[in-house]
Amino acid sequence: MAREFKLADAFLKQKADEFINLIDRDIVEFTDRGYNPTKKTEFTNARDAVDNFPSDEQLEAIKIEFTAQKDAARNALAKTMRTILNMAQNVFGFASAKYKEFGGSDLSRQSDAELVRNARIMTVTADKYLTELASEGLTADKITTLSNQRDILDIAIDAQAKGISDRDVATENRVETLNILYRLVMKYAGIGQDIFYETDEAKYNDYVIYDTPSGEPEVVPPPVE
């Protein structure tokens, strides 16, 4: 969904507020052009929909928070896994078959999903060799911690994915909501200009909007001589 305008969101909403009041002021002329209470309600509802929608900054902050939670869960799990790998290396040796049972040791290169899968393998293997690794400090509680941290990361991955998806959908809905308001603002800008063209310059100017972020005409710099 693409934005149909260059106006800043806050300016668009402000201009909608202004036009609703201006049309009330010029209600006789606008009634002659088909404006009625139903159309006013449509206009005010479109304005309120924009006003009530989370901003792009709010939506992005939600996504960032989900990502931060996922990263924190990953870091905690990876730390526990590295400790258990170190225990296994100390007892079995890096090149041993038993060490390899604990899964890949290149944790930092594994994707989030791969790390969760590796943690499942490690949980089973750590429980299998609990007695042999007890001398290195491995306990049933530490294996439980590993399992719990794996579940937390698994949930956080899903939450992050949903957060990103929700943000994308919300952003698209927000753009469509803004586009609807923009169309109405420009519609009534055009009607207002048509009504007061060559009859009331001040009122005509009230309905002039330029499709720039500020709503003002772009100043073209003079050519360099």
MARVO-891201 format. One record per residue (C-alpha): residue in one letter; y negated, z, x. Coordinates in pm, whole numbers, padded with zeros to 5 digits, always signed. Each point is the difference from the previous one (the first is absolute). Example, Ala and Ser with C-alpha at 12.3 -4.5 7.8 and 13.67 -1.06 7.14 Angstrom:
<pts>
a+00450+00780+01230;s-00344-00066+00137;
</pts>
This chain:
<pts>
m+00000+00000+00000;a-00328-00116+00158;r-00346+00141-00059;e-00222-00246-00184;f-00325+00141+00135;k-00183+00127+00307;l-00191+00280-00171;a+00068+00352+00126;d+00215+00193-00248;a-00260+00273-00044;f-00274-00257-00062;l+00213-00181-00259;k+00060+00322-00190;q-00369+00094+00025;k-00102-00344-00127;a+00240+00036-00295;d-00167+00333-00087;e-00339-00168+00023;f+00098-00301-00212;i+00146+00216-00277;n-00339+00173-00025;l-00194-00326+00031;i+00199-00162-00279;d-00072+00304-00222;r-00368-00056+00078;d+00030-00369-00084;i+00250+00047-00283;v-00183-00230-00244;e+00025-00299+00233;f+00356+00078+00106;t+00115+00052-00360;d-00117-00354-00065;r+00232-00106+00283;g+00304+00170-00155;y-00021+00339+00171;n+00132+00276-00227;p+00147+00355+00017;t+00347-00137+00080;k-00132-00194+00298;k-00199+00300+00115;t+00318+00209-00012;e+00180-00268+00202;f-00277+00010+00260;t-00015+00380+00023;n+00379+00026+00018;a+00006-00248+00289;r-00266+00204+00176;d+00186+00327-00058;a+00327-00152+00124;v-00164-00078+00333;d-00164+00341+00012;n+00330+00181-00061;f+00212-00204+00241;p+00076+00150+00344;s-00203-00165+00274;d+00160-00210+00273;e-00072+00287+00240;q+00186+00248-00223;l+00298-00233-00033;e+00011-00055+00376;a-00020+00376+00064;i+00305+00057-00221;k+00196-00262+00195;i-00108+00154+00331;e+00114+00345-00116;f+00347-00129-00089;t+00023-00169+00340;a-00107+00319+00178;q+00266+00200-00186;k+00265-00255+00093;d-00108-00001+00366;a+00010+00381+00013;a+00351+00001-00151;r+00115-00262+00250;n-00141+00192+00297;a+00171+00323-00109;l+00336-00173-00048;a-00023-00190+00330;k-00076+00323+00188;t+00313+00167-00139;m+00210-00306+00074;r-00121-00017+00360;t+00095+00363+00050;i+00353-00057-00131;l+00035-00314+00211;n-00100+00202+00303;m+00262+00260-00085;a+00266-00271-00032;q-00104-00163+00326;n+00020+00332+00185;v+00353+00064-00127;f+00155-00347-00021;g-00210-00215+00233;f-00229-00290-00088;a+00265-00271+00040;s+00278+00179-00188;a+00154-00122-00323;k-00066+00338-00162;y-00373-00027+00082;k-00012-00346-00156;e+00145+00144-00321;f-00339+00166-00059;g-00161-00341-00057;g-00269-00193+00182;s-00214+00201+00237;d-00303-00233-00003;l-00155+00188-00291;s-00356-00119+00052;r+00107-00364-00042;q+00188+00055-00323;s-00159-00082-00331;d-00038+00279-00252;a+00308-00119-00192;e+00203-00028+00321;l-00101+00350+00103;v+00118+00140-00334;r+00331-00183+00037;n+00037+00127+00357;a-00074+00354-00115;r+00283-00023-00254;i+00239-00100+00279;m-00130+00277+00223;t+00041+00264-00271;v+00369-00081-00041;t+00056-00020+00376;a-00187+00322+00076;d+00210+00183-00255;k+00313-00150+00158;y-00094+00127+00348;l-00173+00322-00104;t+00241+00222+00194;e-00034-00203+00321;l-00378-00010-00020;a-00046+00365-00094;s-00053+00084+00368;e-00307-00229-00006;g-00144+00181-00301;l+00127-00215-00285;t+00055+00198-00320;a+00092-00075-00360;d-00359+00086-00096;k-00134-00265+00240;i+00233-00258-00150;t-00126+00099-00345;t-00357-00042+00126;l+00091-00348+00126;s+00147-00090-00339;n-00300+00137-00189;q-00249-00181+00224;r+00192-00322-00050;d-00026+00040-00379;i-00372+00080+00025;l-00064-00317+00198;d+00213-00205-00241;i-00209+00126-00291;a-00325-00051+00193;i+00092-00363+00075;d+00051-00066-00371;a-00323+00181-00087;q-00195-00203+00256;a+00145-00326-00131;k-00086+00099-00357;g-00347+00111+00108;i-00067-00336+00164;s+00135-00186-00304;d-00204+00214-00239;r-00312-00059+00209;d+00055-00375+00000;v+00047-00003-00377;a-00298+00231-00055;t-00218-00211+00230;e+00095-00313-00192;n-00072+00172-00332;r-00332+00126+00133;v-00104-00350+00107;e+00089-00137-00342;t-00196+00284-00165;l-00301-00080+00218;n+00032-00372-00072;i-00001+00067-00375;l-00320+00203+00032;y-00157-00262+00227;r+00069-00275-00254;l-00171+00203-00273;v-00297+00088+00217;m-00050-00364+00096;k+00048-00110-00361;y-00279+00227-00122;a-00215-00081+00301;g+00021-00365-00100;i-00073+00073-00366;g-00297+00219+00091;q-00145-00264+00229;d+00049-00266-00267;i-00171+00213-00267;f-00309+00079+00206;y-00028-00322+00199;e-00368-00102-00001;t-00080+00260-00270;d+00000+00334+00186;e+00014-00013+00380;a+00044+00376+00044;k+00297+00017-00237;y+00145-00318+00148;n-00007+00161+00344;d+00177+00308-00140;y+00309-00218-00050;v-00003-00180+00335;i+00287+00091+00235;y+00094-00169+00324;d+00367+00005+00100;t-00060+00180+00328;p+00110+00356+00091;s-00346+00133-00081;g-00063-00223-00302;e-00310-00131+00172;p-00050-00355+00133;e+00125-00062+00349;v-00283-00049+00244;v+00052-00315+00201;p-00147+00036+00349;p-00251-00267+00101;p+00132-00272+00232;v-00041+00064+00369;e-00252-00239+00150;
</pts>
